[in-house]
Amino acid sequence: MKFLPIVKKDLKLILKDKAAMIVLFLLPVMFISVMSFALMPVFNGGHDPTVSIALIDLDKTEESKGFIERLRDVQGITVVTESDGTVFKESDAERLILGNSYPMAVVIPQEFGKKVKGNEKVTLGGFIDPAQYNTSSIIVKALEGVSSTYSALFTIENMVDNQIAEVNEAVNDRVTEMSDLYEEKIDELTAELDKLAQSFPGGTPVEREPIEVGYMGLETESMRDTLLQQANDSVGEPLITVKEYLGVSEKVEKPDAFQQNVPGYTVMFVFFIVMFAGRSFLAERKDGTFRRILSAPIGKWNLFIGKMIPNFLISLIQCFVMFAIGHFLFKMSLGNSILGLIGISLCLAWASTAIGMLIASLVKSETQIVGVSMMIVLTLAALGGTMVPLFVMPDLMQKIALFTPHAWALTGYQSLLVRGMGLSDVWLNMLVLFLFGMAFITVAVWRLRFDE
């Protein structure tokens, strides 16, 4: 039992280390909570709608309303036609998809009802957020299915009406023809009988009795076959079709897997620089290197900047290497603005370096470096959409994501790579990342002690 004092001593050390408690208990709880809330719509897909699409009805007829109701019957899709009591207009389509609000905006054109009732072709507009193309492609298939069945109803209705009209016309023509023929024959026969009766003394005129002509029936089997064949053709070639528009720029191409994954994992792993910054500060503080450096004519600000610049350069190089591998090895498109990518990468490296300096100012031990760094980096990565796409998360989680630098960096990269935007379109992302960095640096300078 000689090992019991060692067990007791180690337990006391662990319990005194707050960072160890965070790693062992708080971090797993936070991870389970964040991931569970983020993926809740996916697991509830069989019960509640998981994807919302914006729908703009320019026709506002009974036919367009009927189409919307059929679309609402599709499981897994929520159709939204208004916001805060204001009905969506056609000019809202770009704002609805580029603001990460909806993966797709569907526009029902004017004269929709008139054309489907008249058996004419009509095209719906489907405006897609390129960053959410995978989700939108599923919605397009659902739209095509609803369009096929809905247009088939009008096609069949028109065909039945036309066939019934043809049958009625044929029957009426036949009855009229037979009636005229019988009338003519009966008149001739009546005239002959009357003439014969008048030739006898005391003969009386012959009175004509009315004769009803009965309907003999028509062959309808061929009509039935024609109806079935035309109905099948209408399902295969529906009146209503969907045309896809990737964003609002003609230069936007269909995104690939690398354009979706490279930005996400780049943003996530750039922030791992915080552990290197923390270990560097801890080692030099422990060895007394800081005290020896400060004994020379070098100010604390020079020492602080000298420690920060290497971490900034490593983060920036990490960004460039990730995108270079994606572009040259996997043929990933870099979008339309290299300057935009450089701008976002500079601000991302600045924010990750700043949070690294913040952690370096807070940690006091090796265990704390690992615990605090992993908790902050992984939790922010999960909240910021690098692990789970933001559009899959509930509305509350998407709002919380705006308080992380990860979300602003990721949406900036996606706007450049898959939405076809330029440097002028991501200035807000760059500004927010810069302000995140300034906030982290301010706290780091306030908390950092070189001689402790």
VOFIMAR-500903 format. One record per residue (C-alpha): residue number from 1; x, y, z. Coordinates in steps of 0.2 Angstrom, whole numbers, plus 5000, padded with zeros to 4 digits. Each point is the difference from the previous one (the first is absolute). Layout:
# VOFIMAR-500903
+------+------+------+------+
| resi |    X |    Y |    Z |
+------+------+------+------+
|  NUM |    X |    Y |    Z |
...
+------+------+------+------+
This chain:
# VOFIMAR-500903
+------+------+------+------+
| resi |    X |    Y |    Z |
+------+------+------+------+
|    1 | 5000 | 5000 | 5000 |
|    2 | 5015 | 5011 | 4998 |
|    3 | 4993 | 5008 | 4985 |
|    4 | 4985 | 5008 | 5008 |
|    5 | 5010 | 5016 | 5005 |
|    6 | 5005 | 5002 | 4982 |
|    7 | 4982 | 4998 | 4995 |
|    8 | 4994 | 5013 | 5013 |
|    9 | 5014 | 5012 | 4994 |
|   10 | 4996 | 4999 | 4982 |
|   11 | 4981 | 5002 | 5003 |
|   12 | 5004 | 5016 | 5010 |
|   13 | 5010 | 5007 | 4985 |
|   14 | 4987 | 4996 | 4987 |
|   15 | 4986 | 5007 | 5010 |
|   16 | 5010 | 5016 | 5003 |
|   17 | 5003 | 5002 | 4981 |
|   18 | 4985 | 5009 | 4993 |
|   19 | 5005 | 4997 | 4982 |
|   20 | 5000 | 4981 | 5004 |
|   21 | 4983 | 5001 | 5006 |
|   22 | 4995 | 5009 | 4984 |
|   23 | 5007 | 4987 | 4989 |
|   24 | 4993 | 4985 | 5010 |
|   25 | 4983 | 5007 | 5003 |
|   26 | 4995 | 5017 | 4993 |
|   27 | 5007 | 4997 | 4982 |
|   28 | 4990 | 4983 | 4997 |
|   29 | 4984 | 5008 | 5006 |
|   30 | 5002 | 5016 | 4989 |
|   31 | 5005 | 4989 | 4985 |
|   32 | 4985 | 4988 | 5003 |
|   33 | 4988 | 5015 | 5002 |
|   34 | 5006 | 5010 | 4985 |
|   35 | 5000 | 4985 | 4988 |
|   36 | 4983 | 4994 | 5006 |
|   37 | 4992 | 5017 | 4998 |
|   38 | 5009 | 5002 | 4983 |
|   39 | 4994 | 4983 | 4993 |
|   40 | 4983 | 5000 | 5008 |
|   41 | 4991 | 5005 | 4983 |
|   42 | 5008 | 4985 | 4991 |
|   43 | 4995 | 4987 | 5013 |
|   44 | 4982 | 5008 | 5001 |
|   45 | 4998 | 4999 | 4981 |
|   46 | 4987 | 4987 | 5001 |
|   47 | 4989 | 5011 | 5011 |
|   48 | 5003 | 5018 | 4997 |
|   49 | 5005 | 5009 | 4984 |
|   50 | 5019 | 5003 | 4999 |
|   51 | 5003 | 5011 | 4985 |
|   52 | 4991 | 5016 | 4997 |
|   53 | 4998 | 5008 | 4983 |
|   54 | 4994 | 5017 | 4995 |
|   55 | 4986 | 5001 | 4987 |
|   56 | 4994 | 5015 | 4991 |
|   57 | 4983 | 4999 | 4991 |
|   58 | 4998 | 5013 | 4986 |
|   59 | 4984 | 4992 | 4994 |
|   60 | 4989 | 4999 | 5015 |
|   61 | 4987 | 4989 | 4992 |
|   62 | 4991 | 4985 | 5006 |
|   63 | 5012 | 4989 | 4990 |
|   64 | 5016 | 5008 | 5007 |
|   65 | 4992 | 4998 | 5018 |
|   66 | 4996 | 4982 | 4996 |
|   67 | 5018 | 4997 | 4994 |
|   68 | 5007 | 5008 | 5016 |
|   69 | 4989 | 4989 | 5011 |
|   70 | 5006 | 4984 | 4991 |
|   71 | 5018 | 5006 | 5003 |
|   72 | 4996 | 5002 | 5018 |
|   73 | 4994 | 4982 | 5001 |
|   74 | 5018 | 4994 | 4996 |
|   75 | 5008 | 4994 | 5016 |
|   76 | 5017 | 5008 | 5005 |
|   77 | 4996 | 5017 | 4991 |
|   78 | 4992 | 5015 | 5008 |
|   79 | 4994 | 5013 | 4988 |
|   80 | 5001 | 5018 | 5006 |
|   81 | 4991 | 5014 | 4990 |
|   82 | 5002 | 5014 | 5012 |
|   83 | 5010 | 5008 | 5014 |
|   84 | 4993 | 5010 | 5014 |
|   85 | 4984 | 5002 | 4991 |
|   86 | 5008 | 5006 | 4984 |
|   87 | 4998 | 4989 | 4984 |
|   88 | 5016 | 4996 | 4991 |
|   89 | 5002 | 5010 | 4983 |
|   90 | 5010 | 4995 | 4985 |
|   91 | 5013 | 5013 | 5004 |
|   92 | 5003 | 4991 | 5017 |
|   93 | 5007 | 4984 | 4992 |
|   94 | 5018 | 5005 | 5000 |
|   95 | 4999 | 5005 | 5018 |
|   96 | 4991 | 4985 | 5006 |
|   97 | 5013 | 4988 | 4993 |
|   98 | 5017 | 5010 | 5003 |
|   99 | 4996 | 5003 | 5018 |
|  100 | 5001 | 4982 | 5005 |
|  101 | 4982 | 5001 | 5004 |
|  102 | 4994 | 4988 | 4987 |
|  103 | 5009 | 4987 | 4988 |
|  104 | 4987 | 5004 | 4987 |
|  105 | 4987 | 5013 | 4994 |
|  106 | 4986 | 4994 | 4988 |
|  107 | 4991 | 5012 | 4989 |
|  108 | 4983 | 4996 | 4993 |
|  109 | 4998 | 5011 | 4985 |
|  110 | 4985 | 5010 | 4994 |
|  111 | 4987 | 4992 | 4990 |
|  112 | 5005 | 4983 | 5008 |
|  113 | 4981 | 4995 | 5002 |
|  114 | 4995 | 5006 | 4983 |
|  115 | 5014 | 4990 | 4992 |
|  116 | 4998 | 4983 | 5009 |
|  117 | 4981 | 5001 | 4997 |
|  118 | 5003 | 5004 | 4982 |
|  119 | 5012 | 4985 | 4999 |
|  120 | 5015 | 5011 | 4996 |
|  121 | 5018 | 4999 | 5006 |
|  122 | 5005 | 5011 | 5016 |
|  123 | 5017 | 5001 | 5009 |
|  124 | 5003 | 5003 | 5018 |
|  125 | 5015 | 5010 | 5005 |
|  126 | 5011 | 4991 | 5013 |
|  127 | 5014 | 5011 | 5007 |
|  128 | 5013 | 4990 | 5009 |
|  129 | 5013 | 5005 | 5013 |
|  130 | 5016 | 4991 | 4993 |
|  131 | 5007 | 4998 | 5017 |
|  132 | 4985 | 4988 | 5004 |
|  133 | 4999 | 4992 | 4983 |
|  134 | 4999 | 4982 | 5007 |
|  135 | 4984 | 5004 | 5010 |
|  136 | 4993 | 5010 | 4986 |
|  137 | 5002 | 4986 | 4987 |
|  138 | 4989 | 4989 | 5011 |
|  139 | 4987 | 5014 | 5001 |
|  140 | 5000 | 5001 | 4981 |
|  141 | 4996 | 4982 | 4998 |
|  142 | 4985 | 5002 | 5012 |
|  143 | 4995 | 5015 | 4990 |
|  144 | 5001 | 4990 | 4984 |
|  145 | 4989 | 4986 | 5008 |
|  146 | 4987 | 5012 | 5006 |
|  147 | 5000 | 5009 | 4983 |
|  148 | 4998 | 4984 | 4990 |
|  149 | 4985 | 4994 | 5010 |
|  150 | 4992 | 5017 | 5001 |
|  151 | 5002 | 5003 | 4981 |
|  152 | 4993 | 4983 | 4996 |
|  153 | 4984 | 5004 | 5009 |
|  154 | 4997 | 5015 | 4989 |
|  155 | 5005 | 4990 | 4984 |
|  156 | 4989 | 4986 | 5004 |
|  157 | 4985 | 5012 | 5004 |
|  158 | 5003 | 5008 | 4984 |
|  159 | 5001 | 4984 | 4990 |
|  160 | 4984 | 4993 | 5009 |
|  161 | 4990 | 5016 | 4996 |
|  162 | 5006 | 5000 | 4982 |
|  163 | 4995 | 4982 | 4998 |
|  164 | 4983 | 5002 | 5008 |
|  165 | 4997 | 5015 | 4988 |
|  166 | 5005 | 4989 | 4985 |
|  167 | 4989 | 4986 | 5006 |
|  168 | 4985 | 5011 | 5003 |
|  169 | 5003 | 5008 | 4983 |
|  170 | 5001 | 4983 | 4992 |
|  171 | 4984 | 4994 | 5008 |
|  172 | 4991 | 5016 | 4996 |
|  173 | 5005 | 4999 | 4982 |
|  174 | 4995 | 4982 | 4999 |
|  175 | 4983 | 5003 | 5008 |
|  176 | 4997 | 5014 | 4989 |
|  177 | 5004 | 4991 | 4985 |
|  178 | 4989 | 4985 | 5005 |
|  179 | 4986 | 5011 | 5005 |
|  180 | 5001 | 5009 | 4983 |
|  181 | 5000 | 4984 | 4990 |
|  182 | 4985 | 4992 | 5010 |
|  183 | 4991 | 5016 | 4998 |
|  184 | 5003 | 5000 | 4981 |
|  185 | 4995 | 4982 | 4998 |
|  186 | 4985 | 5002 | 5011 |
|  187 | 4994 | 5015 | 4990 |
|  188 | 5002 | 4990 | 4984 |
|  189 | 4990 | 4985 | 5007 |
|  190 | 4987 | 5011 | 5007 |
|  191 | 4997 | 5009 | 4983 |
|  192 | 4999 | 4983 | 4991 |
|  193 | 4987 | 4994 | 5012 |
|  194 | 4990 | 5015 | 5000 |
|  195 | 5000 | 5000 | 4981 |
|  196 | 4994 | 4982 | 5000 |
|  197 | 4987 | 5003 | 5013 |
|  198 | 4993 | 5015 | 4990 |
|  199 | 4998 | 4989 | 4985 |
|  200 | 4986 | 4990 | 5008 |
|  201 | 4982 | 5007 | 5002 |
|  202 | 4998 | 5007 | 5018 |
|  203 | 5018 | 4998 | 5004 |
|  204 | 5007 | 5011 | 5014 |
|  205 | 5017 | 5008 | 5001 |
|  206 | 5014 | 4990 | 5008 |
|  207 | 5007 | 5008 | 5016 |
|  208 | 5018 | 4999 | 5004 |
|  209 | 5005 | 4993 | 5017 |
|  210 | 5016 | 5008 | 5008 |
|  211 | 5015 | 4988 | 5001 |
|  212 | 5014 | 5001 | 5013 |
|  213 | 5018 | 4996 | 4994 |
|  214 | 5010 | 4991 | 5013 |
|  215 | 5019 | 5002 | 5004 |
|  216 | 5009 | 4984 | 4993 |
|  217 | 5016 | 5004 | 5009 |
|  218 | 5018 | 5003 | 4994 |
|  219 | 5017 | 4991 | 5001 |
|  220 | 5009 | 5008 | 5015 |
|  221 | 5014 | 4987 | 5003 |
|  222 | 5012 | 5009 | 4988 |
|  223 | 4997 | 5017 | 5009 |
|  224 | 5004 | 4992 | 5017 |
|  225 | 5017 | 4993 | 4993 |
|  226 | 5004 | 5018 | 4993 |
|  227 | 4996 | 5008 | 5017 |
|  228 | 5011 | 4988 | 5010 |
|  229 | 5014 | 5002 | 4987 |
|  230 | 4999 | 5019 | 5001 |
|  231 | 5000 | 5000 | 5019 |
|  232 | 5016 | 4989 | 5001 |
|  233 | 5008 | 5012 | 4988 |
|  234 | 4995 | 5015 | 5011 |
|  235 | 5009 | 4992 | 5015 |
|  236 | 5016 | 4997 | 4990 |
|  237 | 5000 | 5018 | 4992 |
|  238 | 4991 | 5011 | 5013 |
|  239 | 4993 | 5017 | 4995 |
|  240 | 5009 | 5008 | 5015 |
|  241 | 5019 | 5000 | 5000 |
|  242 | 5013 | 5007 | 5012 |
|  243 | 5015 | 5010 | 4994 |
|  244 | 5015 | 5001 | 5012 |
|  245 | 5010 | 5017 | 5002 |
|  246 | 5016 | 4998 | 5010 |
|  247 | 5000 | 5016 | 5010 |
|  248 | 4998 | 5016 | 4990 |
|  249 | 5017 | 5000 | 4990 |
|  250 | 5002 | 4991 | 4984 |
|  251 | 5018 | 4996 | 5005 |
|  252 | 4994 | 4989 | 5014 |
|  253 | 5003 | 4982 | 4997 |
|  254 | 4993 | 4984 | 5009 |
|  255 | 5011 | 4998 | 5016 |
|  256 | 5010 | 4985 | 5003 |
|  257 | 5004 | 4990 | 5016 |
|  258 | 5017 | 5009 | 5002 |
|  259 | 4992 | 5018 | 4999 |
|  260 | 4989 | 4994 | 5015 |
|  261 | 5013 | 4991 | 5011 |
|  262 | 5016 | 5010 | 4997 |
|  263 | 4994 | 5016 | 5008 |
|  264 | 4991 | 4992 | 5014 |
|  265 | 5015 | 4989 | 5005 |
|  266 | 5012 | 5015 | 4997 |
|  267 | 4991 | 5011 | 5012 |
|  268 | 4999 | 4986 | 5013 |
|  269 | 5018 | 4995 | 5000 |
|  270 | 5008 | 5018 | 4999 |
|  271 | 4994 | 5003 | 5017 |
|  272 | 5010 | 4985 | 5007 |
|  273 | 5015 | 5013 | 5000 |
|  274 | 4993 | 5005 | 5017 |
|  275 | 5009 | 4985 | 5008 |
|  276 | 5017 | 5004 | 4993 |
|  277 | 4998 | 5018 | 5006 |
|  278 | 4996 | 4994 | 5017 |
|  279 | 5014 | 4987 | 5001 |
|  280 | 5012 | 5013 | 4994 |
|  281 | 4996 | 5013 | 5013 |
|  282 | 4999 | 4987 | 5014 |
|  283 | 5017 | 4993 | 4996 |
|  284 | 5009 | 5016 | 4999 |
|  285 | 4991 | 5007 | 5015 |
|  286 | 5005 | 4984 | 5010 |
|  287 | 5018 | 5000 | 4994 |
|  288 | 5002 | 5019 | 5004 |
|  289 | 5003 | 5004 | 4982 |
|  290 | 4988 | 5015 | 5001 |
|  291 | 5009 | 5007 | 5015 |
|  292 | 5017 | 4999 | 4992 |
|  293 | 4993 | 5008 | 4984 |
|  294 | 4992 | 5014 | 5009 |
|  295 | 5016 | 5004 | 5010 |
|  296 | 5007 | 5006 | 4983 |
|  297 | 4994 | 5016 | 4992 |
|  298 | 4985 | 4992 | 4992 |
|  299 | 4982 | 5006 | 5005 |
|  300 | 4986 | 4988 | 5004 |
|  301 | 4991 | 5006 | 4985 |
|  302 | 5014 | 4995 | 4989 |
|  303 | 5001 | 4983 | 5008 |
|  304 | 4981 | 4998 | 4998 |
|  305 | 5000 | 5004 | 4982 |
|  306 | 5015 | 4989 | 4997 |
|  307 | 4991 | 4986 | 5007 |
|  308 | 4984 | 5003 | 4990 |
|  309 | 5007 | 5002 | 4983 |
|  310 | 5007 | 4982 | 4998 |
|  311 | 4983 | 4993 | 5005 |
|  312 | 4991 | 5012 | 4988 |
|  313 | 5012 | 4994 | 4986 |
|  314 | 4997 | 4982 | 5004 |
|  315 | 4981 | 5002 | 4999 |
|  316 | 5001 | 5010 | 4984 |
|  317 | 5011 | 4987 | 4992 |
|  318 | 4988 | 4986 | 5006 |
|  319 | 4986 | 5009 | 4991 |
|  320 | 5010 | 5001 | 4983 |
|  321 | 5006 | 4982 | 5001 |
|  322 | 4982 | 4994 | 5003 |
|  323 | 4993 | 5009 | 4985 |
|  324 | 5016 | 4996 | 4989 |
|  325 | 4997 | 4982 | 5003 |
|  326 | 4982 | 5001 | 4996 |
|  327 | 5003 | 5010 | 4984 |
|  328 | 5016 | 4991 | 4993 |
|  329 | 4997 | 4983 | 5006 |
|  330 | 4981 | 4998 | 4999 |
|  331 | 4996 | 5013 | 4987 |
|  332 | 4989 | 5010 | 5012 |
|  333 | 4994 | 5017 | 4993 |
|  334 | 5006 | 5015 | 5010 |
|  335 | 4985 | 5011 | 4994 |
|  336 | 5001 | 5017 | 4992 |
|  337 | 5010 | 5010 | 5013 |
|  338 | 5018 | 4995 | 5005 |
|  339 | 5001 | 5016 | 5010 |
|  340 | 4984 | 4996 | 5009 |
|  341 | 5008 | 4983 | 5005 |
|  342 | 5016 | 5009 | 5006 |
|  343 | 4990 | 5013 | 5010 |
|  344 | 4989 | 4987 | 5009 |
|  345 | 5016 | 4989 | 5003 |
|  346 | 5010 | 5015 | 5008 |
|  347 | 4985 | 5004 | 5011 |
|  348 | 4998 | 4982 | 5005 |
|  349 | 5018 | 4998 | 5004 |
|  350 | 4999 | 5016 | 5010 |
|  351 | 4985 | 4994 | 5010 |
|  352 | 5008 | 4983 | 5004 |
|  353 | 5016 | 5008 | 5005 |
|  354 | 4991 | 5012 | 5011 |
|  355 | 4991 | 4986 | 5009 |
|  356 | 5016 | 4990 | 5002 |
|  357 | 5008 | 5015 | 5009 |
|  358 | 4984 | 5001 | 5011 |
|  359 | 5002 | 4982 | 5005 |
|  360 | 5018 | 5003 | 5003 |
|  361 | 4996 | 5014 | 5012 |
|  362 | 4988 | 4989 | 5010 |
|  363 | 5009 | 4982 | 5002 |
|  364 | 5011 | 4996 | 5014 |
|  365 | 5004 | 4982 | 4996 |
|  366 | 5002 | 4987 | 4986 |
|  367 | 4984 | 4992 | 5005 |
|  368 | 4991 | 5016 | 4999 |
|  369 | 5007 | 5004 | 4983 |
|  370 | 4993 | 4983 | 4993 |
|  371 | 4983 | 5002 | 5009 |
|  372 | 4996 | 5018 | 4997 |
|  373 | 5007 | 5000 | 4982 |
|  374 | 4990 | 4984 | 4995 |
|  375 | 4984 | 5006 | 5008 |
|  376 | 5000 | 5017 | 4992 |
|  377 | 5006 | 4994 | 4983 |
|  378 | 4988 | 4985 | 4998 |
|  379 | 4985 | 5009 | 5008 |
|  380 | 5002 | 5015 | 4988 |
|  381 | 5003 | 4989 | 4985 |
|  382 | 4984 | 4990 | 5004 |
|  383 | 4990 | 5016 | 5003 |
|  384 | 5007 | 5009 | 4985 |
|  385 | 4994 | 4987 | 4987 |
|  386 | 5017 | 4992 | 4996 |
|  387 | 4994 | 4983 | 5006 |
|  388 | 4981 | 5002 | 4996 |
|  389 | 4994 | 5011 | 4986 |
|  390 | 4992 | 5016 | 5007 |
|  391 | 4984 | 4998 | 4990 |
|  392 | 4996 | 4983 | 5008 |
|  393 | 5001 | 5007 | 5018 |
|  394 | 4984 | 5007 | 5008 |
|  395 | 4997 | 5019 | 4999 |
|  396 | 5007 | 5003 | 5018 |
|  397 | 5016 | 4991 | 4996 |
|  398 | 5003 | 5010 | 4984 |
|  399 | 4998 | 5016 | 5010 |
|  400 | 5012 | 4994 | 5013 |
|  401 | 5013 | 4996 | 4986 |
|  402 | 5001 | 5018 | 4996 |
|  403 | 5009 | 5002 | 5017 |
|  404 | 5015 | 4989 | 4993 |
|  405 | 5014 | 5006 | 4988 |
|  406 | 4998 | 4983 | 4992 |
|  407 | 4983 | 5003 | 4993 |
|  408 | 5005 | 5017 | 4992 |
|  409 | 5016 | 4992 | 4992 |
|  410 | 4990 | 4985 | 4993 |
|  411 | 4986 | 5011 | 4993 |
|  412 | 5013 | 5011 | 4992 |
|  413 | 5009 | 4986 | 4992 |
|  414 | 4984 | 4992 | 4994 |
|  415 | 4995 | 5017 | 4992 |
|  416 | 5016 | 5001 | 4991 |
|  417 | 5002 | 4982 | 4994 |
|  418 | 4982 | 4994 | 4997 |
|  419 | 4989 | 5016 | 4998 |
|  420 | 5011 | 5009 | 4988 |
|  421 | 5002 | 5015 | 5010 |
|  422 | 5015 | 5012 | 5001 |
|  423 | 5011 | 5010 | 5013 |
|  424 | 4986 | 5014 | 5002 |
|  425 | 4987 | 4987 | 5005 |
|  426 | 5010 | 4993 | 5015 |
|  427 | 5006 | 5016 | 5008 |
|  428 | 4988 | 4997 | 5014 |
|  429 | 5007 | 4983 | 5004 |
|  430 | 5018 | 5007 | 5000 |
|  431 | 4995 | 5014 | 5011 |
|  432 | 4992 | 4989 | 5013 |
|  433 | 5015 | 4988 | 5000 |
|  434 | 5011 | 5015 | 5003 |
|  435 | 4989 | 5006 | 5014 |
|  436 | 5001 | 4983 | 5008 |
|  437 | 5019 | 5000 | 4999 |
|  438 | 5000 | 5018 | 5008 |
|  439 | 4989 | 4994 | 5014 |
|  440 | 5011 | 4985 | 5004 |
|  441 | 5016 | 5010 | 4999 |
|  442 | 4993 | 5013 | 5012 |
|  443 | 4996 | 4987 | 5013 |
|  444 | 5017 | 4991 | 4997 |
|  445 | 5010 | 5016 | 5003 |
|  446 | 4990 | 5004 | 5016 |
|  447 | 5002 | 4982 | 5007 |
|  448 | 5018 | 4996 | 4994 |
|  449 | 5014 | 4999 | 5012 |
|  450 | 5017 | 4997 | 4994 |
|  451 | 5009 | 4998 | 5017 |
|  452 | 4988 | 4989 | 5009 |
+------+------+------+------+
